[in-house]
Amino acid sequence: MTKQTITFLFLFLSFVAFGQVDRQKLEEALFNLPDVSFKHIPSQSDNEVTYELKVKQPLDHQDKSKGHFYQRVVFTHKGFDRPVIMETNGYDLYPYPSELSYILGANYLNIEHRFFGNSIPDGKPWPYLTLEQVTADLHKINQLFKEIYQGKWISTGVSKGGQTTLFYKYFYPEDVDVAIPYVAPFDYAKEDTRIYDFLDSVGTATCRNKIRTFQLHVLKNKKPILEKLKWYAQGKNLTFDYIGGLEKAFEYAVLEYDFSFWQSQISCDDIPSLQNLDAVVEHFNKVSDISFLDDKTMKKFESHYYQAGTQMGYYGYNIEPFKKYVSFSSNPSAVHMPSSAKNEEFSDTLILKVKNWLETDANNLLYIYGETDTWSATRVTPSVNTNSQSFILPGKGHYEARIKNMSSEMKKDFFNKLQSMSGVVPIKQ
């Protein structure tokens, strides 16, 4: 056996022994956490260990006699001396880790939102789906895992998950050192009209006119297009009882088209010739697919609509250019409340409180937005009274506004700001 082989074997065995000791220590710590059960699952690399957790959460954090449910969390450990990322998902558990977990070499708590995925209480008792209860879930997880990790903590989330991050920082400002919401809207009303202003000004006038012409063409050709959509729906086994039928879904999808166009960073060059009906339908479904309005999907996202329609706000559709061709008499809402949520009304009470906080005390937030993303219409503009900062990526949509797509100058600014707020530095960029 050569000297080099002996050295390699020693290093390999040392690494294995360290990994075993680290995992044993971690599992002992997890075992001692109250209300947490865990099972080991495969990891994406050899220098980490991953578990699926079930965290017992009270239905009502103010009255634990009301019952409980189990919240799903996927947890990745990289080191007791590493920072911790909390991914505050807005929906089901997102299966892919945040880019921050790689960039910072951080431990990672990927947390499913209450009333979504596998984290749904029996019967979906709607009154307990409030941002107060949602953020209390996150606070409990944070406090449990601070028994294991005493280093730096960062919360993050994308889109509605970014909204969750924002509200979590409002309710529990000391839980994390920095909050990093990605493409997170902060809506002022159930129908936030800033969306309309954005859609009337984003991009070029030529492109906006092309989009409007396409929408009008689709509406004017409703009959032949609906016939094609019937076959499309039958082939995909789509039904539309929740939304009020295929024709209603069609109208909503046409009104949604410009919103989705800019959110998804579609190119105006992708809009086909209006002479080719098959190409028109194919493009229409690519940008504003009616399957997003079918019963299975609506049921999957009904908790989202409930939150939008009660506390978080959302958007509607300006029908002024389309009145002649749609069945709506006034602007329809994009909020589709579940029928099982009886007599629920929208309240802006919490929004007004958070809006005041954003103007005065919302420190240590780093916002990431895409310039052409429709959701940037309702983005947070950090107040000069705080140390928070916004990073807007030129020409990027909802799915491209990420650190990896920042310019080198913006990336440097971002990490300098993160370090000044938390002391955390990236291990890779």
Secondary structure, DSSP 4 states (H G I P E B T S, - for coil): --HHHHHHHHHHHHHHHHHHHHHHHHHHHHHTSTTEEEEEE--SSTT-EEEEEEEEEESSTT-GGG-EEEEEEEEEE--TTS-EEEEE-SSSPPSS--HHHHHTT-EEEEEPPTTSTT---TT--GGG-SHHHHHHHHHHHHHHHTTT--S-EEEEEETHHHHHHHHHHHH-TTS-SEEEEES----SSTT-THHHHHHTTSS-HHHHHHHHHHHHHHHHTHHHHHHHHHHHHHHTT---TTTTSHHHHHHHHHHHHHHHHHHTT--GGGSPPTT-HHHHHHHHHHHS-GGGGSHHHHHHTHHHHHHIIIII---B---GGGGGG-S-SSPPBS----TTSTT-----HHHHHHHHHHHHT--SBEEEEETT-GGGGG-----TTSS-EEEEETT--TTT-SGGGS-HHHHHHHHHHHHHHH----S--
